[in-house]
Amino acid sequence: MDTKELLKKIRLLEIKTKGLTKHIFSGEYHSAFKGRGMTFSEVRDYHFGDEVRTIDWNVTARFNEPYVKVFDEERELTVMLIIDVSGSENFGWENKTKKDLALELAAVLSFSAISNNDKVGAIFVSDKVEKYIAPGKGKKHSLIILRELIEIKPENKGTNLNEALKFFRNTQKKRSIAFVISDFMDENNFMEGLKVSRRKHDMVALRLLDEAERELPSMGVVQLFNAETGATSWVNTNSQKAKAIHANNFKNFDAKLEKEFKKSGIDSASIATDEDFIKPLVKLFQNR
């Protein structure tokens, strides 16, 4: 993609998602991701009903009467986009791939963040960290993230989300909100990495899927190619047996993933390439 085409794509993406951010997501985002940090403001006299843990014992001892610490909420947040750029993200049965969907989600989330004066950064991951963009503010910074996501050519095709989650924990020392955008087709124990990350950070899983993963389209005998491993296999897509096996495998994977997210306390939403991502994203925000 040449520079002119790249700028045009980014501009169209900006126009589409900034409208959504302004009219749909701004209130939901602000409500769902309020500042969690607290900064010390002052001390005041103890009032009946104040929490005992807020008592400033040093000041209390000095003046021989109880005083409590007053804190202000830190509104500014750091939002990290952990985006899967492995081979499977290029899959898409109709006009949109999972990577295209990830790009739209990254745009609306980053513009929502900057409209609330939050910082936003990104980690692109295959089976290793392909690129890290440190958190920053402003429209220019968000556009850099989108440009890098459009242009990235991953060195590796496999998936290991734990590599990104470990990198995330090592680089983000303050509590952050992390959106993990992936199809979660990862044979490594990424759920453990999410649970460890959740001890300090606010973790949200946005699962990407395609209609052809739910239901095998009828195309006759075709050769299927695994974009991550390079393995191929021949399948009769008109076969009712093949369709049933395919649908059952997806159903089992889907149920297991949803169960694990709930069990681990990870907020999640499934978003398909052939569907409007607005409804599941708004629902996710409102449920928080």
C-alpha positions as CSV (number, residue, x, y, z in Angstrom):
1,M,0.0,0.0,0.0
2,D,1.5,3.3,-1.1
3,T,1.5,6.5,1.1
4,K,-1.5,8.0,-0.7
5,E,-3.7,4.9,-0.2
6,L,-2.5,4.5,3.4
7,L,-3.5,8.1,4.2
8,K,-6.9,7.7,2.5
9,K,-7.6,4.5,4.4
10,I,-6.7,6.1,7.7
11,R,-8.8,9.2,7.0
12,L,-11.9,7.1,6.1
13,L,-11.3,5.1,9.3
14,E,-11.0,8.2,11.3
15,I,-14.2,9.7,9.9
16,K,-16.2,6.5,10.5
17,T,-15.0,5.8,14.0
18,K,-14.9,9.3,15.3
19,G,-18.6,9.7,14.6
20,L,-19.3,6.6,16.5
21,T,-17.1,7.8,19.3
22,K,-18.8,11.1,19.6
23,H,-22.4,10.0,19.3
24,I,-22.4,6.5,20.8
25,F,-19.4,5.5,22.8
26,S,-18.3,8.6,24.7
27,G,-20.8,8.2,27.6
28,E,-20.5,4.4,27.7
29,Y,-16.7,4.5,27.7
30,H,-16.5,7.2,30.4
31,S,-19.0,5.2,32.6
32,A,-17.4,1.8,32.1
33,F,-13.8,2.9,32.6
34,K,-13.8,5.6,35.3
35,G,-10.5,6.5,36.8
36,R,-9.6,3.9,39.5
37,G,-6.5,5.5,40.9
38,M,-6.7,7.9,43.9
39,T,-4.4,10.8,44.8
40,F,-4.1,12.4,48.2
41,S,-5.7,15.8,48.5
42,E,-5.9,16.9,52.2
43,V,-6.8,15.9,55.7
44,R,-10.0,16.9,57.6
45,D,-11.8,16.2,60.8
46,Y,-13.2,12.7,61.2
47,H,-17.0,12.6,60.7
48,F,-19.3,9.8,61.8
49,G,-19.5,7.2,59.1
50,D,-16.0,7.8,57.7
51,E,-14.1,4.6,57.0
52,V,-11.6,3.8,59.7
53,R,-8.9,2.9,57.1
54,T,-8.9,6.5,55.9
55,I,-7.8,7.8,59.4
56,D,-4.4,9.6,59.3
57,W,-2.9,8.2,62.5
58,N,0.1,10.6,62.5
59,V,-2.1,13.7,62.3
60,T,-4.5,12.2,64.8
61,A,-1.7,11.5,67.3
62,R,-0.4,15.1,66.9
63,F,-3.7,16.9,67.5
64,N,-5.2,14.2,69.8
65,E,-8.4,14.0,67.8
66,P,-9.2,12.0,64.7
67,Y,-8.4,13.2,61.2
68,V,-9.0,11.4,57.9
69,K,-7.2,11.6,54.6
70,V,-9.2,12.9,51.6
71,F,-8.5,11.5,48.1
72,D,-9.4,12.7,44.6
73,E,-10.1,10.3,41.9
74,E,-7.5,10.2,39.1
75,R,-9.5,10.6,35.9
76,E,-6.6,9.9,33.5
77,L,-6.3,6.3,32.5
78,T,-3.9,4.3,30.4
79,V,-5.5,2.2,27.7
80,M,-3.5,-0.6,26.1
81,L,-4.5,-2.3,22.9
82,I,-3.1,-5.9,22.8
83,I,-3.7,-6.9,19.2
84,D,-3.2,-10.4,17.7
85,V,-1.5,-10.0,14.3
86,S,-0.9,-13.8,13.7
87,G,-1.7,-15.6,10.5
88,S,-5.3,-16.4,11.4
89,E,-6.2,-12.7,11.6
90,N,-6.1,-12.6,7.8
91,F,-9.1,-14.9,7.6
92,G,-12.4,-13.5,6.4
93,W,-15.1,-15.2,4.3
94,E,-16.8,-12.2,2.9
95,N,-15.5,-8.6,2.4
96,K,-13.9,-8.1,5.8
97,T,-11.1,-10.0,7.5
98,K,-10.5,-10.3,11.3
99,K,-7.6,-7.9,10.8
100,D,-10.0,-5.3,9.3
101,L,-12.3,-5.7,12.2
102,A,-9.4,-5.4,14.7
103,L,-8.4,-2.2,12.9
104,E,-11.9,-0.7,13.4
105,L,-12.1,-1.7,17.0
106,A,-8.6,-0.2,17.6
107,A,-9.8,3.0,16.0
108,V,-13.0,3.4,18.0
109,L,-11.2,2.5,21.3
110,S,-8.3,4.8,20.8
111,F,-10.4,7.7,19.7
112,S,-12.7,7.1,22.8
113,A,-9.6,7.1,25.0
114,I,-8.2,10.4,23.6
115,S,-11.6,12.1,23.7
116,N,-11.5,11.4,27.5
117,N,-7.9,12.7,27.7
118,D,-6.6,9.2,28.4
119,K,-3.3,7.8,27.2
120,V,-3.4,4.9,24.6
121,G,-0.7,2.5,23.6
122,A,-0.5,-0.8,21.7
123,I,1.2,-4.2,21.6
124,F,1.1,-6.2,18.4
125,V,1.7,-9.9,18.9
126,S,2.1,-13.1,16.9
127,D,4.0,-15.8,18.8
128,K,6.2,-13.0,19.9
129,V,5.9,-9.2,20.5
130,E,6.1,-7.8,17.0
131,K,5.8,-4.1,17.9
132,Y,5.3,-1.9,21.0
133,I,3.9,1.6,20.9
134,A,4.2,3.3,24.3
135,P,1.1,5.0,25.6
136,G,0.6,8.6,24.5
137,K,-2.1,11.2,24.1
138,G,-3.7,13.0,21.3
139,K,-5.1,12.4,17.8
140,K,-1.7,12.2,16.2
141,H,-0.6,9.4,18.5
142,S,-3.8,7.4,17.8
143,L,-3.3,7.8,14.1
144,I,0.3,6.4,14.5
145,I,-1.1,3.3,16.1
146,L,-3.6,2.8,13.3
147,R,-1.0,3.4,10.6
148,E,1.4,0.9,12.2
149,L,-1.4,-1.7,12.5
150,I,-2.3,-1.3,8.8
151,E,1.3,-1.5,7.7
152,I,2.6,-4.2,9.9
153,K,4.1,-7.4,8.3
154,P,4.6,-9.8,11.2
155,E,7.8,-11.8,11.2
156,N,6.0,-14.8,12.6
157,K,2.6,-16.4,11.9
158,G,1.9,-18.3,15.1
159,T,0.0,-17.1,18.2
160,N,1.3,-16.8,21.8
161,L,-0.7,-14.2,23.7
162,N,1.3,-14.8,26.8
163,E,4.3,-13.1,25.2
164,A,2.2,-9.9,24.9
165,L,0.7,-10.2,28.3
166,K,4.1,-10.7,30.0
167,F,5.5,-7.7,28.1
168,F,2.4,-5.7,29.1
169,R,2.9,-6.5,32.8
170,N,6.6,-5.6,32.6
171,T,6.1,-2.3,30.9
172,Q,2.9,-0.9,32.5
173,K,3.6,-0.4,36.2
174,K,0.5,1.7,36.8
175,R,-3.0,0.2,36.7
176,S,-4.2,0.2,33.1
177,I,-7.1,-1.0,31.0
178,A,-6.1,-3.6,28.4
179,F,-8.2,-4.6,25.5
180,V,-7.0,-8.0,24.1
181,I,-8.2,-8.2,20.5
182,S,-7.8,-11.7,19.1
183,D,-9.6,-14.8,17.9
184,F,-8.0,-16.6,20.9
185,M,-7.0,-19.5,18.7
186,D,-3.9,-20.0,20.8
187,E,-2.7,-23.4,22.0
188,N,-0.8,-21.8,24.9
189,N,-2.4,-21.2,28.3
190,F,-3.2,-17.6,27.6
191,M,-6.0,-17.7,30.2
192,E,-3.5,-18.0,33.0
193,G,-1.7,-14.9,31.6
194,L,-5.0,-13.0,31.6
195,K,-5.6,-14.0,35.2
196,V,-2.2,-12.9,36.3
197,S,-2.6,-9.6,34.5
198,R,-6.0,-9.1,36.1
199,R,-4.5,-9.0,39.6
200,K,-3.3,-5.4,38.8
201,H,-4.9,-4.3,35.5
202,D,-8.5,-4.1,34.1
203,M,-8.6,-6.8,31.4
204,V,-11.2,-6.9,28.6
205,A,-11.2,-9.7,25.9
206,L,-12.6,-8.8,22.5
207,R,-13.0,-12.0,20.5
208,L,-12.9,-11.8,16.7
209,L,-14.7,-14.5,14.7
210,D,-16.0,-15.1,11.2
211,E,-19.3,-16.6,10.0
212,A,-17.5,-19.3,8.1
213,E,-16.1,-20.5,11.5
214,R,-19.6,-21.1,12.7
215,E,-20.9,-22.7,9.6
216,L,-18.9,-24.3,6.8
217,P,-19.9,-22.7,3.5
218,S,-20.8,-25.0,0.6
219,M,-17.9,-24.8,-1.9
220,G,-17.5,-28.5,-2.9
221,V,-14.1,-30.2,-2.3
222,V,-11.6,-27.5,-1.2
223,Q,-8.1,-27.5,0.2
224,L,-8.0,-25.7,3.6
225,F,-4.8,-23.9,4.6
226,N,-3.7,-23.2,8.2
227,A,-2.2,-19.7,8.0
228,E,-0.2,-20.2,11.2
229,T,1.2,-23.7,10.7
230,G,1.2,-24.0,6.9
231,A,-0.7,-27.3,7.2
232,T,-3.2,-28.2,4.5
233,S,-6.2,-30.6,4.3
234,W,-8.9,-31.5,1.8
235,V,-12.5,-31.2,2.9
236,N,-15.8,-31.8,1.1
237,T,-17.7,-28.7,2.2
238,N,-20.9,-30.0,0.8
239,S,-20.9,-33.0,3.1
240,Q,-23.5,-32.7,5.9
241,K,-21.1,-34.8,8.1
242,A,-18.3,-32.4,7.6
243,K,-20.6,-29.4,8.2
244,A,-21.8,-31.0,11.5
245,I,-18.3,-31.8,12.7
246,H,-17.2,-28.2,11.9
247,A,-20.2,-26.6,13.6
248,N,-19.8,-28.9,16.7
249,N,-16.0,-28.0,17.0
250,F,-16.8,-24.3,16.9
251,K,-19.7,-24.7,19.4
252,N,-17.4,-26.5,21.9
253,F,-14.6,-24.1,21.5
254,D,-17.0,-21.1,21.8
255,A,-18.6,-22.5,25.0
256,K,-15.3,-23.4,26.6
257,L,-13.9,-19.9,25.9
258,E,-16.9,-18.1,27.3
259,K,-16.9,-20.3,30.4
260,E,-13.2,-19.6,31.0
261,F,-13.6,-15.9,30.6
262,K,-16.5,-15.8,33.2
263,K,-14.7,-18.1,35.6
264,S,-11.6,-15.9,35.4
265,G,-13.6,-12.6,35.9
266,I,-12.6,-11.3,32.4
267,D,-15.2,-9.1,30.7
268,S,-15.6,-10.2,27.1
269,A,-17.5,-9.8,23.9
270,S,-17.6,-11.8,20.7
271,I,-17.7,-9.8,17.5
272,A,-18.1,-11.2,14.0
273,T,-16.7,-9.8,10.7
274,D,-20.1,-9.9,9.1
275,E,-21.9,-8.1,12.0
276,D,-22.0,-4.5,13.2
277,F,-19.6,-4.3,16.1
278,I,-21.5,-1.4,17.7
279,K,-24.1,-3.5,19.6
280,P,-21.8,-6.0,21.3
281,L,-19.3,-3.2,22.2
282,V,-22.0,-0.9,23.7
283,K,-23.5,-3.9,25.5
284,L,-20.1,-4.7,27.0
285,F,-19.6,-1.2,28.2
286,Q,-23.1,-1.0,29.7
287,N,-22.8,-4.3,31.5
288,R,-19.8,-2.9,33.4
